[in-house]
Amino acid sequence: SYYAKSVSFTPVVAQQVGLALCCLGLTFGYGVGFGSVSYAMPGELLSPSDKTIGISIAQCVRMIGTTVIIKVYPMLVNTLGYPVVFSCHALTIMIASVFVLVFLPETRNKSLSEIQEYFK
């Protein structure tokens, strides 16, 4: 059984602290990285008449995706193991980074009409 005071339990402090720090790093990285994209990009790329529906669709897709990941994650870890799951996550982030760098325009110091002209 799992009980901290049992004789057979020996905590591995370095691994536990490392896991906690990695979880915090992942949360921070998501918040300052791709986590904010679904909030920021529709507001910059859509015209005022399309913003409401565009942001609503972006948030619906984000929430559906999050729900699917939460439901599927335990099965993936049991089936594939942590190294494969985290490798897939890292690969997804790298592909998304390349997509953003190649296909999305720089919007700093540009007007809405200049940004919309880019996508025409």
C-alpha positions in Angstrom: 0.0 0.0 0.0 1.0 3.6 -0.5 1.5 5.2 2.9 4.3 7.6 3.6 5.1 6.1 7.0 5.4 2.5 5.8 8.8 0.9 6.0 9.0 0.1 2.3 8.3 3.7 1.2 11.3 5.8 0.3 10.6 9.1 -1.3 12.8 10.3 -4.1 12.8 14.0 -3.3 14.8 15.1 -6.4 12.3 13.4 -8.8 9.3 14.8 -6.9 10.7 18.4 -6.9 11.7 18.0 -10.5 8.2 16.9 -11.5 6.6 19.8 -9.6 9.0 22.3 -11.3 8.3 20.8 -14.7 4.5 21.1 -14.1 4.9 24.7 -13.1 7.1 25.4 -16.1 4.6 23.7 -18.5 1.8 25.8 -17.0 3.8 29.0 -17.2 5.0 28.2 -20.8 1.5 27.5 -21.9 0.2 30.8 -20.5 2.9 33.0 -22.1 3.0 30.9 -25.2 0.3 29.2 -27.2 -2.3 29.4 -24.5 -2.9 33.1 -25.3 -3.1 32.6 -29.0 -6.8 31.6 -29.0 -7.6 34.9 -27.2 -5.3 37.3 -29.1 -5.3 36.2 -32.7 -9.0 36.4 -33.5 -9.1 39.9 -32.1 -6.2 41.0 -34.3 -7.2 39.1 -37.5 -10.9 39.5 -37.7 -12.9 42.6 -38.7 -15.1 44.1 -36.1 -18.3 42.6 -37.6 -16.7 39.1 -37.4 -15.0 39.3 -34.1 -17.9 38.0 -31.9 -18.5 34.9 -33.9 -14.8 34.3 -34.6 -13.8 34.5 -31.0 -16.8 32.3 -30.0 -15.8 29.6 -32.5 -12.1 29.8 -31.4 -13.1 29.4 -27.7 -15.5 26.5 -28.5 -12.9 24.6 -30.4 -10.3 25.3 -27.6 -12.7 24.0 -24.9 -13.8 20.9 -26.9 -10.1 20.1 -27.5 -9.3 20.5 -23.8 -12.2 18.2 -22.9 -11.0 15.5 -25.3 -7.5 15.7 -24.1 -8.6 15.5 -20.4 -10.6 12.4 -21.2 -8.1 10.7 -23.4 -4.9 11.5 -21.5 -5.1 8.7 -18.8 -5.7 6.1 -21.5 -2.7 7.4 -23.6 -0.4 7.3 -20.6 -1.4 3.8 -19.7 -1.1 2.6 -23.2 1.9 4.4 -24.5 3.7 5.6 -21.4 4.9 9.1 -20.3 7.9 9.4 -22.7 5.8 8.8 -25.8 3.0 11.1 -24.6 5.4 13.9 -23.8 7.3 13.4 -27.0 4.0 13.8 -29.0 3.2 16.9 -27.0 6.7 18.4 -27.8 6.3 17.5 -31.5 2.9 19.2 -31.6 4.4 22.4 -30.0 7.2 22.4 -32.5 4.8 22.0 -35.5 2.6 24.7 -34.1 5.6 27.0 -33.7 6.6 26.4 -37.3 3.1 27.1 -38.5 3.0 30.4 -36.6 6.3 31.5 -37.9 5.5 30.6 -41.5 1.8 31.4 -41.9 0.9 34.1 -39.5 1.9 37.7 -40.2 3.6 40.1 -37.7 0.8 42.4 -36.5 2.9 44.8 -34.5 2.4 48.5 -35.6 -0.1 47.5 -38.3 -3.6 48.6 -38.8 -6.6 46.2 -39.0 -6.9 46.9 -42.7 -3.3 46.1 -43.4 -3.6 42.8 -41.6 -6.8 41.9 -43.4 -5.2 42.8 -46.7 -2.5 40.3 -46.0 -5.1 37.4 -45.9 -6.9 38.5 -49.1 
